[in-house]
């Protein structure tokens, strides 16, 4: 070898030895998916002046906030199926809590599973899929076993009937499911002078920080990290200081506390999940003091959760991942806070179905932008795949969503003219569409003739609180919206 050639070869070897090892994470996009249980858009960035959510507000300042985002069904397990499968409930035929999605879609490729197939490490901490009520997680969706935290948790034994197994704790831990009615009720609220990690959301944030630090040790492997914060799910429990940052007397009660005028009876709800907590009853929920205490506790739990999200975001930034990570904030459904006289979810109305959705995508999403493009939970699967540069997913399960990436680039872009959701009552299915102005709900047995349906129509321009069903008064609007609903197939019967 000539001297010059040897020198060039030697310089190349030395140069290669000084180069950092290939780091796919530097060129491939990480994903931090933040799922929050029972979170409606009571956030400062959504214009709520009583909210104390500085961390989610700063997240919104970095990305695009969807003003009109909707779940596909206002129930925990189906909504989470919608998220991880990209399939609407009416495509799957699963509308309850107890049935695992693999029973109807055994070969489905979930969102994290799809990322795993493309070289990602997928991890879950907290509540992503619904575990409880007889349901279980999905091992195929994660690179390592998910960490489940307690949804129902009390620190004061007096709040769980002296430390007994309570009804809702039994549901969420799959214990004594045939004896729920005989078990004691736990308290609806708890405020204890304890550190954040005494409750589940604090521990979820602790573990998330550990996982982010571990990811830095293997930068060549991009991560898909899903965090499932449990508050503000009932019971409304949080460290006392988060209650103290709010003035309970400052919260207004719901203006309209009756069922919508003219709505069919099957669209209403009475009691439900909320009365599994002490001392709540259908009657005392009508009392203003009870309502105010619950609203105060709900906001306190949102502030507690926000603080934990802030700790994770701080660590993401400290580790230098911020510019290489897509961050999504998603609420699985909304929550009634006394409006229509309802509490929790399980309806087709606005307060149960409108969700917070924030997408931060460095280099793609416009920081601080707001869009009124109607979005659905099922849209997140194709959106995240596109943001990560992955091929368009193809199932084999039904993929009902669309990629929202064009909206992230230009919030004025319009990809669809409505969002779709559903809720069943007995043998009838309430299929609903929400346009920017209206909501139309069709109530009928799947497959039954169209003339057997009962209808609801609400105009959010004139009646944002859904006080009056206009279906019989505006048949021409009903007909126009029925044509949109007809684009969707009949609901698949539940098993």
Secondary structure, 3 states (H helix, E strand, C coil): CCHHHHHHHHHHHHHHHHCCCCCHHHHCCEEEEEEECCCCCCCHHHCCCCCCCHHHHHHHHHCEEECCEECCECCHHHHHHHHHHCCCHHHHCCCCCCCCHHHCCCCCCCHHHHHHCCCCEEEEEECCCCCECCECCCHHHCCCCCECCCCCCCCCHHHHCCCCCEHHHHHHCCCCHHHHHHCECEECEEEECCCHHHCHHHHHHHHHHHHHHHHHCCCCCCEEEEEEECCCCCCEEEEHHHHHCCCHHHCCCCCCCCCCECCCHHHCCCCHHHHHEECCCCCHHHCHHHHHHHHHHHHHHHHHHHHHHHHHHHHHHHCCCHHHEEEEEEECCCCEECHHHCEECCCCCHHHHEECEEEECCCCCCCCEEECCCEECCHHHHHHHHHCCCCCCCCCCCCCCCCCHHHHHCCCCCCCCCEEEEEEECCEEEEEEECCCEEEEEEECCCCCHHHCEEEEEECCCCCCCCECCCCCCHHHHHHHHHHHCCCCCCCCCC
